[in-house]
Amino acid sequence: MIPLSFIALAACIKLLAVTRDPKLSAGVFAASKLVLGFFLGGGFTWLLLSAVIIGALSYLYFWALYRFEGTIMWWVVLVLGVVLTV
């Protein structure tokens, strides 16, 4: 599931670069994690709870990427997100 998480993260970062909307990127990322969890056989209640938490944290992450675009802090936030995805 980890390589699929990196693919989803990279796709959402690209989506953020195109749309410049952190809410959309966070929603797509949380939905992708929810769908991957369904395919891997997770419990429904646990998946919904984790999707809400992932959605909130990923909104903060994508907002920080949007906020620091064009600065050195963008790279710091990007690397932090990739490390925390593991």
ABEGO torsion letter per residue (X at the ends): XAAAAAAAAAAAAAAAAAAGBAAAAAAAAAAAAAAAAAAAGBBAAAAAAAAAAAAAAAAAAAAAAAAABGBAAAAAAAAAAAAAAX
